[in-house]
Amino acid sequence: MKERLSSASYKAWKSCVTNGTPLGLDTANEIAEAMKQWAVEKGATHYTHWFQPMTGVTAEKHESFISPVGDGKILMEFSGNELVRGEPDASSFPSGGLRATFEARGYTAWDPTAFAFIKENSLCIPTIFCSYSGHALDKKTPLLRSMDEVSRQAVRILRLFGDDKTRRVITQVGAEQEYFLIDRDLYNKRKDLRMTGRTLFGAKPPRGQELDDHYYGAIRPRVAAYMRDLDESLWAVGVLSKTKHNEVAPSQHEMAPIYTDANTACDQNQLVMEIMKKVAERHNLVCLLHEKPFAGVNGSGKHDNWSLSTDTGENLFKPGSTPGKNARFLLFLAAFLKGVDDYQDFLRATVAFPGNDHRLGAQEAPPAVLSVFLGDELGGVVDAIIHEKDFSHVGNRELQIGVDVLPTIPQDTTDRNRTSPMAFTGNKFEFRMLGSSQSVSGPNIALNTIMAEELRQFADELEQNINDFQNALNALIKRVFTEHQRIIFNGNGYDDAWIQEAERRGLSNFASAADALPMYTAGKNIDLFVRHGIYTREEINARAEIHIENYTAVLSIEANTMIDMIRHEILPAVSGFAEKLCVRAGYKQKAGFSHEYESETAREISGLTDALFQACKILEQDLENLPDDPTRAMVYCHENLLPHMKEARTYADRLELLTDKQDWPFPVYSELLFSV
């Protein structure tokens, strides 16, 4: 932009990004023309307003640059108006009741803080998406609002510490992305994978991840070729893919990008998921982003690394080398701990959906109970402040705790607690509960808003005591650490004793999405987001409705797919195999040979076949009896449909182990997990 725009337009755009100054039409026209020229030089013929509706994926409506000028001639044109605003149909996207089908008009508006990019010969312009009445229908709008709000409140705090240079505090995010790769030919033979993204049936293979030999292991040539292609494809659109490695489960892998601001990180993670799937097609592979595509091995998560930094380059969660900076660090730490404790139920709701229910609480996914891991060193500092005692660093260096002589707090003194939902890792917090397929916007909107609320409370209190700032600061930090120490847990999150201890501490434990999703509309949560202008009351209620309806929709699709596979694939196949066994047993009996294997196996298959048939009929009845009310339907699916699906799978998986490989109707785990 600096190369292609006039100095005045470039400065106007920078002022827009930095200070929120509106762009004039002349400037927008110049930017649009420069964008078009840049895009056309790189082979683009179309442009699209690229937005993120509440589907969890992205949306695009492509328009060509061509414009007729008479005599059969055309020009390649792109105006400031076309850059700034578009009008897609808003009625066909989830709105949670904010839009009716007959109310079709919606608007996209350019986000000038996000980078445009070229994808498949189209200039992609990141935009927000709103209804005709102004309601946010996307994930970007509330994210931008939350970033502005946490910046506003954080700057208030920084001013109290004498920082008059910082103009903006920026939310920084790095989203690590886990995924599975499987052979496309095998994938095409599994209706459950094609319809739902996960295997609804599958017996445990002879080998899984017991040998611990896949994690960080040598990358196989086919996967290495995919990863190389993926890196180059991501770099081409500005996504700085940094790290790649094998994950714990067979056929599971991970990609991590370089840190960036939350808006860019959320945009880019959506691109990452899309490009991962498209690159896989070129290698005759399928990229699975479902949280638990295979039973018995690890599922896939998305670790959301979150921190705050100033526009002058200081990380506010980096322990300082001076007493003043340590005091600031501890105040921001106190705000984070208090926020997680105060709004633990809402944070849990942001990662609540059917796929994630299959993984939380085991296999390196954290439990459903929210807690914060600080590690022994930082935990010791907090404990010393609470109890007003001396603190010893590793190495037995004694330092008195007090605002003027706060200890130097070294970085990287914490282990990586892989069972913690929220772990401090030196200069950031790693929110580990996210599912691999979800947008990272929702959890970051929540973290930003919660942090803004706690900083607002702190700023209000400290501003009233500005003449006795040091003592007020000391008292505030101690009080918050004392009142919210229950949220700190440095132990094993998988231990049953911790779940009991968490209950004793009064921490919430929403084991399923059906338990957690109603927390979206708890009074204090609605008040929080309305107070800070992140959502209107209607917008947050709409999001809750969308998530609740999605829960039922996902389980209904899975149940219908199960029924289809049972009736049209599994039952005919196993019945045919049982018939073969019976015929063979008859031949053997006539010949005077033993037929124990054939007879006993056929008998067991017959019993299991009848049981599976009955389970299938129960699933059909469950679907017929689904309540009309969305919340009641969600609860019904959790309490009735899901257990019956598990029961049906138990019978089918046993039948898989009894049936000849040649007769089983679709590829099994040993093929899916070890074929790439």
Secondary structure, DSSP 8 states (H G I E B T S, - for coil): -TTTS-HHHHHHHHHHHHH-----HHHHHHHHHHHHHHHHHTT--EEEEEB-BTTSS-B--EEESEEEEETTEEEE---HHHHHEE--B-TTS--TTSS-TT--BEEEEE-TTS--EEETTEEEEEEEEEETT--B-BSHHHHHHHHHHHHHHHHHHHHHTT--S---EEEEEEEEEEEEEEEHHHHTT-HHHHHHSS-S-----S-SSTT--STT----HHHHHHHHHHHHHHHHTT--EEEEEE-SSTTEEEEEE--EEHHHHHHHHHHHHHHHHHHHHHTTEEEE--S-SSTTS---BEEEEEEEEETTS-BTTS--SSHHHHHHHHHHHHHHHHHHHHTHHHHHHTT-SHHHHTTTTSTT---SB--EE-HHHHHHHHHHHHHT--EE-TT--EE--SGGG-----SS-S---TT-SEEE-SSSEEE---BTTS-SHHHHHHHHHHHHHHHHHHHHHHHHTGGGHHHHHHHHHHHHHHHTGGGB--S-TT-HHHHHHHHHHT--B--SHHHHGGGGG-HHHHHHHHHTTSS-HHHHHHHHHHHHHHHHHHHHHHHHHHHHHIIIIIHHHHHHHHHHHHHHHHHHHHHT---HHHHHHHHHHHHHHHHHHHHHHHHHHHHHT--SSHHHHHHHIIIIIHHHHHHHHHHHHHHHHHS-TTTSSS--HHHHHS--
